[in-house]
Each structure stands twice: as structure tokens, then as C-alpha cells.
Amino acid sequence: MDRRELLKRSGLAATGLALGATLPMGAASALAAQDAKKLLVWDTLNDPSRSGVIEGLAKSFEAAHEGVTVEHRGWETEELGQTLPRAVDSKQGPAVAQVNNGESLAGPMIRAGQLVSLVEYTKKYGWDKKLPEGLIARNRYTADGKTFGEGDLWGVSAEAEIVGFYYNKKVFSDNDLKVPTTFEEFETLMAALRSAGQEPLVFGNLDKWQAIHLFGEIQGTYTTRKYLDDLIYRRGDSSFEDQSMVDAANKVIEWKNNEFFMQGFEGVNGDDATALFAAGTGAILLQGSWAAGDVAAGLKDDAGFFLMPPHEGGNPVLNVGGVGIPYSITTNAPDPDLAAAFIDTLVSEEAFNAFIDAGVLPAGEIPADKIKDGTLTGDLYTNWNAALASDGIGHYLDWAAPGDFYDILTGQLQELLGGKTDAAKFTAALQEAYAASFK
């Protein structure tokens, strides 16, 4: 299960706490009562490969810090998103936690005074040099928590993420198909698969977040870097009623009418769609890099990966993705210095190599000697490096606004996929909610 289920709202924007790292009255004594040698860490790494990396790093950290105990808990992502703000409010939460980027969670938590600015720790550890500034910006907010994409660093990402398409090499070979190099070839390929009796594109939208990826991937073929950055970082007069949004909405309708999507996708959740594909259902899976381990375990040598190809003569694609959910220090931390030291362990060279060894995509360029041609991880790492080098990594559209915007976005996408709205009404509804979020 991935980060996109983290976005159920918890209403924390109106908690009335002071901005930044200022603690509410009485909090200092409550924190003093906590065990400063016990470091509680909450994240969404609950699958064996990723949680194994974190727990291995925790043991190394304990060995280097006498008397310190790291307690790691990997949550279901939706549950973490709902629980974390309330836990921090009640002084029962973790010292270190993954806090989702943008207005989905980080902005509201910063404004509620629940996170510690990492400015001083960034100077000490050089975290802002770990990635290109375009990716580092996704973990930045101004000190007042009002402007996304600039200002202080509030979280540090250990992993990277990119959404693309896993494919079954045997199905492609049996049907004499090749990985598409243009958007038009991709559409022709999916039509050929449907004609051959195959499920062209496996994805499940029961839990709603997958539709954000589907729409974002298609919109990424029509958009520009300036427009998308301005929209997400809430700059200027960017609007969801942009032509790229209209074109993407019309294309989603077209793909649905052409039966490119797996039959019954409305009743299948994202995890189950991955499991079905890994068990041999369908030709192509829409999913993020985090699913590589599950797909490889199921399809083994028949698993491959490619990114959304561009339109013939069109703009380079901005792929849905970016840095993984960043690790932040909450105002519950009895020893923020210790918490920062642990975060630095999570982005160390040891951690980078451990993620690669586990088949996970770490944050940063993958060295050539770590890429094995002809393998799923080889495909994933090669495509990630190419997207990183070309500034081809876009955003998650739900980062654009706080409050109930996620619910509005996913609800409108369900309407679009269900044939209950059209492109004009869809984009108008999103723009209305986006504009209202500025008031």
C-alpha cells in the first residue's frame, strides 16, 4: 500500500496551535516525562523489503548510540495520516514520522505547530545537497507554513517515487508487442491487447488514489513544467481549467470507452490490482515504483517497467512522482538532536545501498554499477535516472490544496470514470475547490 492513501483529512488546520516548533503550554513537562533514550519512529514502510531496511538501519543506529532504543512502527498509510496529527496533539506520538508533502499534510501540520523546522539540522548534515533543488523543494515550506516549495526544509526523504507501467514480457512476446516509444504507440498497443482478449491496463480504483495516478500520468503528457509547478506551489493565477487538464480528462473518457482498463476496476483496490498482475492477470499495470518488489516476486524474469511515453512531437512527459514521503521531527520529540541524527542515518550511504539491495528506489541517482540490464529493477533504475536527468518528474495533483481537496479530486475522478461528468464540468469543479482554498 502506498503513500496516496495517506490523504484522508484530519481537520488539523484549525487546531489553533502556534506556528512552527513552538510548543503548546504544558507540552514541555509532558515531553520531559518521556524517555529521551527511546526513539519512536512511525512510517508507511510495512512491507518486508522496505521495513527490513529501516529496522536494519535502526540496529546500526542503536549500536552507535549507547543506551538508545529505536521503536519502529510501519503503519497502513491511511491510518497513519489519520492518526499522526491527533497523536502529536495528545503528546503520545512519535519523535520521527513520515509526513506527506504539500497541502495534503505537511502544510497543515506546520501551521498547527506540530513539526520542527530542520533549518539548523540541514546546515549540519547537508540534507539540501542530497537531491536536485527541484526535488528538495517538495519538502520545503516557508516558516509560517503558508508557501509550499520554498523556505525551510521540514522533512527529508529516504526513498524516491515514480509512477509508470509494469509489463508482462511473456504477454508482450506472445502477442508480438514491444514497449511503446510514443503515446500513440501506447494506445495502439492497448487496443491490440484488448482485441487479443487480454486486459490491457490493470489498475484498481476502489480506494480512489489510483485514479489520481492515472489522470496525472495522462495529464503529464500535455502539460509543461511551469504550469504544473505553479499549480502545485500555488503561484500566480494557475487554474485547473487549463487545456492540459481538459485534454487529459477527455483522454480518460476515451480510454474508458475503448475498454483499455481492466474489467471491474471500480471494485478492485490498488494493492489487489498489483497482486492480480503479479499473479499473471493482464499485460500492463499502472503503479508506482514501490510495487517493484511485489511484481518481481510474482512475475520474476517476465517483469519489466517503462514510463509514460510522449506524444509524437509533443512535450517531454512529466511523470507522477518525486521524493518519497519525507521523515520529519515532530514537536513530541524529547530529544530533537537524536531524532535528527536518526533521520541522517536514513539518508546515509549505508541506507542508499540497503534500499538498492532490497530492490527499492532510493532518493538520488542510481550508480551504473548497481543497474542490471534485463531485470525489473534495472528497468526501474534506468528510467528513474533518465527522468531525473531530464527534469521529467512531476507532482501528485492532490498536493495542490488542503482540507477536503483530496476528496473532491478523487470524487470527481470517480464521476469522470463512471461517465457521470464531462471534461468541462470536471475541471470547473476542481478549479472551484482550488480557488476556495486560497480564501
Rosetta blueprint (number, residue, H / E / L):
1 M L
2 D L
3 R H
4 R H
5 E H
6 L H
7 L H
8 K L
9 R L
10 S L
11 G L
12 L H
13 A H
14 A H
15 T L
16 G L
17 L L
18 A L
19 L L
20 G L
21 A L
22 T L
23 L L
24 P L
25 M L
26 G L
27 A H
28 A H
29 S H
30 A H
31 L H
32 A H
33 A L
34 Q L
35 D L
36 A L
37 K L
38 K E
39 L E
40 L E
41 V E
42 W E
43 D E
44 T L
45 L L
46 N L
47 D L
48 P H
49 S H
50 R H
51 S H
52 G H
53 V H
54 I H
55 E H
56 G H
57 L H
58 A H
59 K H
60 S H
61 F H
62 E H
63 A H
64 A H
65 H L
66 E L
67 G L
68 V L
69 T E
70 V E
71 E E
72 H E
73 R E
74 G E
75 W L
76 E L
77 T H
78 E H
79 E H
80 L H
81 G H
82 Q H
83 T H
84 L H
85 P H
86 R H
87 A H
88 V H
89 D H
90 S L
91 K L
92 Q L
93 G L
94 P L
95 A L
96 V E
97 A E
98 Q E
99 V L
100 N L
101 N L
102 G H
103 E H
104 S H
105 L L
106 A H
107 G H
108 P H
109 M H
110 I H
111 R H
112 A L
113 G L
114 Q L
115 L E
116 V L
117 S L
118 L L
119 V H
120 E H
121 Y H
122 T H
123 K H
124 K H
125 Y H
126 G L
127 W H
128 D H
129 K H
130 K L
131 L L
132 P L
133 E H
134 G H
135 L H
136 I H
137 A H
138 R H
139 N H
140 R E
141 Y E
142 T L
143 A L
144 D L
145 G L
146 K L
147 T L
148 F E
149 G L
150 E L
151 G L
152 D E
153 L E
154 W L
155 G L
156 V E
157 S L
158 A L
159 E E
160 A E
161 E E
162 I E
163 V E
164 G E
165 F E
166 Y E
167 Y E
168 N E
169 K H
170 K H
171 V H
172 F H
173 S H
174 D H
175 N L
176 D L
177 L L
178 K L
179 V L
180 P L
181 T L
182 T L
183 F H
184 E H
185 E H
186 F H
187 E H
188 T H
189 L H
190 M H
191 A H
192 A H
193 L H
194 R H
195 S H
196 A L
197 G L
198 Q L
199 E L
200 P L
201 L E
202 V E
203 F L
204 G L
205 N L
206 L L
207 D L
208 K L
209 W H
210 Q H
211 A H
212 I H
213 H H
214 L H
215 F H
216 G H
217 E H
218 I H
219 Q H
220 G L
221 T L
222 Y L
223 T L
224 T L
225 R H
226 K H
227 Y H
228 L H
229 D H
230 D H
231 L H
232 I H
233 Y L
234 R L
235 R L
236 G L
237 D L
238 S L
239 S L
240 F L
241 E L
242 D L
243 Q H
244 S H
245 M H
246 V H
247 D H
248 A H
249 A H
250 N H
251 K H
252 V H
253 I H
254 E H
255 W H
256 K H
257 N H
258 N L
259 E L
260 F L
261 F E
262 M L
263 Q L
264 G L
265 F H
266 E H
267 G H
268 V L
269 N L
270 G H
271 D H
272 D H
273 A H
274 T H
275 A H
276 L H
277 F H
278 A H
279 A L
280 G L
281 T L
282 G L
283 A L
284 I E
285 L E
286 L E
287 Q E
288 G E
289 S H
290 W H
291 A H
292 A H
293 G H
294 D H
295 V H
296 A H
297 A H
298 G H
299 L H
300 K H
301 D H
302 D H
303 A E
304 G E
305 F E
306 F E
307 L L
308 M L
309 P L
310 P L
311 H L
312 E L
313 G L
314 G L
315 N L
316 P L
317 V L
318 L L
319 N E
320 V L
321 G E
322 G E
323 V E
324 G L
325 I L
326 P L
327 Y E
328 S E
329 I E
330 T E
331 T L
332 N L
333 A L
334 P L
335 D L
336 P H
337 D H
338 L H
339 A H
340 A H
341 A H
342 F H
343 I H
344 D H
345 T H
346 L H
347 V L
348 S L
349 E H
350 E H
351 A H
352 F H
353 N H
354 A H
355 F H
356 I H
357 D H
358 A L
359 G L
360 V L
361 L L
362 P E
363 A L
364 G L
365 E L
366 I L
367 P L
368 A H
369 D H
370 K H
371 I L
372 K L
373 D L
374 G L
375 T L
376 L H
377 T H
378 G H
379 D H
380 L H
381 Y H
382 T H
383 N H
384 W H
385 N H
386 A H
387 A H
388 L H
389 A H
390 S L
391 D L
392 G L
393 I E
394 G L
395 H L
396 Y L
397 L H
398 D H
399 W H
400 A H
401 A L
402 P L
403 G L
404 D L
405 F H
406 Y H
407 D H
408 I H
409 L H
410 T H
411 G H
412 Q H
413 L H
414 Q H
415 E H
416 L H
417 L H
418 G L
419 G L
420 K L
421 T L
422 D L
423 A H
424 A H
425 K H
426 F H
427 T H
428 A H
429 A H
430 L H
431 Q H
432 E H
433 A H
434 Y H
435 A H
436 A H
437 S L
438 F L
439 K L
